[in-house]
Amino acid sequence: MKKISIQKLYEIIRNPLVSEKSTYVSQFNYYVFKVSNKSTKPQIKQAVEKLFDVKVLSVNTLNQNGKIKKFRNISGKRPDFKKAFVKLAEGNSIDTTVEVK
């Protein structure tokens, strides 16, 4: 596997997603991240392992299309983004509640 720079790792993993679904799947040792649209599963796995010092078992991704919204008859579109569901090995965890300054 090709070595990736620290700067590129932070480019791949944008931020953790906190929602009802991500909170529910966290009990099964899954964590949900917003990732770069061009990133691949091996890149995401390597980034999570290096940044959080954990062992990743699997990575599932999905491309989420942005919703079309209207405000005062002006139509707009939210941006598309990619989600990554990362399953960690037993005994590993990530604290996604820490605020980065």
KANORQUI-V731266 format. One record per residue. N is the residue number from 1. PSI is psi in whole degrees, -180 to 180 (* if undefined). NEAR is the number of other C-alpha atoms within 12 Angstrom. Layout:
n:psi:near
N:PSI:NEAR
N:PSI:NEAR
//
This chain:
n:psi:near
1:138:8
2:138:8
3:135:13
4:139:21
5:159:15
6:-40:16
7:-42:14
8:-35:22
9:-43:26
10:-23:25
11:-35:22
12:-52:33
13:109:37
14:-60:25
15:158:25
16:146:30
17:127:26
18:113:21
19:-179:15
20:-44:11
21:-43:15
22:-32:24
23:-39:19
24:-47:14
25:-13:19
26:-24:26
27:-17:15
28:18:20
29:34:27
30:145:32
31:144:41
32:131:37
33:149:35
34:127:32
35:169:37
36:143:28
37:-27:25
38:-2:21
39:150:28
40:168:22
41:-45:27
42:-36:25
43:-42:32
44:-43:40
45:-48:35
46:-40:32
47:-45:37
48:-43:42
49:-41:28
50:-44:23
51:-39:25
52:-2:22
53:55:17
54:170:24
55:120:25
56:129:32
57:-45:23
58:160:23
59:126:31
60:137:24
61:157:28
62:142:23
63:119:20
64:120:17
65:142:14
66:145:13
67:150:13
68:124:13
69:153:13
70:139:11
71:116:9
72:48:7
73:13:7
74:120:9
75:140:11
76:170:13
77:133:13
78:153:13
79:151:14
80:150:18
81:169:24
82:134:30
83:149:33
84:125:37
85:114:35
86:123:40
87:127:32
88:157:29
89:159:20
90:138:15
91:-12:12
92:147:22
93:159:24
94:132:27
95:100:17
96:1:20
97:-7:13
98:130:9
99:130:8
100:131:8
101:*:3
//
